[in-house]
Amino acid sequence: MGMLANAGIALAEGSRQPQETIMASKDVHVVAAGDRWAVVADGGHGRETFRTQKEAIAAGWEQARRRQVDLLIHGRDGHVRERNRFGAELAALSG
């Protein structure tokens, strides 16, 4: 298993979202962090933890919307189970 640097989050072997992608990404990720859930942003350098996945998703949703990036919600196994797009290209389409 790989470890997400500065976040202490193990990703499952064969994850669809490998650690290198998260590290290079400007997107916002909701990931399991032990018995808690974390919102990881800024290529793995920004991290905030929450008691429940629902709380983490709400915080991640707001961050991704504000920054106009994607929100990727991972399951406990590390695989991406949902992706929400808030990118600038969507703002241009709706605008």
N, C-alpha and C positions, 0 to 999 in steps of 0.2 A: 504494500500500500504506500502511496505517496503522501507526503504531508504538505499542506498548504502553508507556506512560510508565513510567519508572523501571525498565524491564526490558530494553529494547533488543531487543524481539522483534517482527519484522515479521509481520503477518497477511496472508494472501492476499486479494486483491480479491474481494469477493463471499463472504467467509467466513461460515459459519453462526453464528459467534460473534464479532460485531463488537467492536471495541476498547471501545466505550462500555459494552457488557454486561460485559466482564471488569473494567473499571475500577469499575463499580458493584457488582460481584458480591462476595459473601463466600465463594463456592465456591472450590475448589482446582482449578487448571488445570495440566496437564502440556503444555508447548509446546516446540517446537524453538527453540534459542537458538544460532544459528551451527552449529558442529559438535558442540554439546552439547545437553542437554535440561534444561529448567528446570521447577521447581515454583513456580507463581505463586499467591500467596494474598493475603488482606487487600486486595482491590480493586486489586491491582497493586503494592502497596507492599512486600510481602514476596516475596523471590525467593531460591531456592537452585538451583544448577546441578549437574548430574551428567554423567558421561561417557556413559552409555547411557540410552535410553528406559526400559529395564527397571528400572534403579536409581531413576529419577525417578518411575515409576509406583508402586514400592514405598513411597517416601517420601510421595508424594501420597496414596496409599491410607490410610496411617496418620494423616496430618494430617486428612484429610476425615472419617475414622471418629471420631477424637478430638473434632473440632469439630462433628460431626453436620451436615455440609454435603455437597453433591454434589462428586464428582470428575469433571472433564471432561478427557478425553485427546484432544489434538489431533494430527493428522498433520503432517508437514512443510509441507503446503500451508495449514495454519491451520484447516482444517475439523475440527469435532468428529467423532471416529470412534467414541468410546465414552463413555457416561455411567454412573456408578455413584452410587446414592443412599444417603446415610447420614443423612438428615435426621431431625429429632425425630419427625416423623409416622410414620416407619418404626419407630422405637423404641417408640412408643405401640402400634402394631399388634402387635408381637412380644412385648410385655410383659406 
